Amino acid sequence: MEFPLHFDKCRKCGSADRVGETVANELKAKGKLPAEMIYGTRVGQSLFAHPITPSLTVTVLITVYDLCAKCGLEYPTHILRQEVPVTSGLGKTGGRPPGFSGPATFK
């Protein structure tokens, strides 16, 4: 299967008109959104990783959804596949996870 996948028409009514795409195109024409970006009404992510074996990267499917402007059905318009590096989540926070509001030192 070749990625990215694109679905140009609603699977229920066959319309090619989409709500999020219409708004995004209006904003792109005004220069308020980057022309090369993909937009929809919702984005979902699916992570594919072995639950026990550690890995330096994981496969992620990013699914962009939009609403049919004719019948209102939400359906996927784009599915992208990416290999994403695994990070510890500790990064530049000095070893504390983001949002941690506890003491600065652990005893």
N, C-alpha and C positions, 0 to 999 in steps of 0.2 A: 504494500500500500504506500502510495506517495503522499507525503505531507508537504505543505498544508492542504487540508481539505476545504472546499468551498461549496456552499449550498446556496444557490441563487434564487430559488423559488420556494414558497410555502408548500409544504407537503400535503396540506389539507385542501387549499383552494387554488394553488398554483400562481398566486400573485407574486410579483417581484418587488412590490412596494413594502418598505420596512420603516417602522417608526424611528428607531434610533439612528439608522443610516440617513434618513431624511434630515433630522435635526443636525447630525454631524456634518453633512454636506453643506447645509446652510452656514454653519459656523466655520467650516473650512474655506468657503467662498469669501467670508469676511476676514480671513486670516487669523481667526481666534483658535483654530486647532491645526496641528500639523497635517499636511495633505497626505502623507504616507502612512499614517496610523489607521488601524482598524477600530471601528467603534460599534457598539451594540448597547442593548439595555442591561445586560448582565454578563459577567465573566465567571467561569468556573474552572477549577483546577483539579486534575486527577493525578495523584502521585503513584508511581510504580517503583517500588523498592522492596528488596528482600527484607523480611521482618527481623532477621537475626544477623545475617552476614553484613559486615560494614562495607561501605563503598565510598569512593571519593565523589561520585556523581550519581544522580538519580534521573530517571526519565519522568517528565511532566507533560501531560496533555493539557493545553489551555483551550477551553471552548468558549467562543464568543456567541452569545445568544441575542436575538432581536425579536421584536414583535411584528407580526404581519399587520400591515396597515388596513387590510381588507377584512380579515376575519378575527384578528386579535390573538392568533396562536403564537406562542413563544416557541421558537425552534432554533437549533444551532445554525449559524451562518458560516463560521470558520472554526476549524480545529487545527491547532498548531502543536508540533511536537518539539520539545527542547530537552537537552541534556543540561542539568543544573548542578553546579558544584555544591557539595554538602558542606555546611559551615556549622560551627559549634553553637552559634547564637550568643556567644560571650563577647566577641568582637572587641570594640573599644570601650566597653563599659567597666573596665577594670575587674573583670571576672564576675560582675553581677549581671543577672539577666535584665533586659530592658523592662522598665516599669517597676523594678524592685525598689521598695521604699523603706526597707529595713535598715539596720545599723550598717555603717561603713565597714566594719570588721566583723569577722566571724570568730567565735571562741569555742 
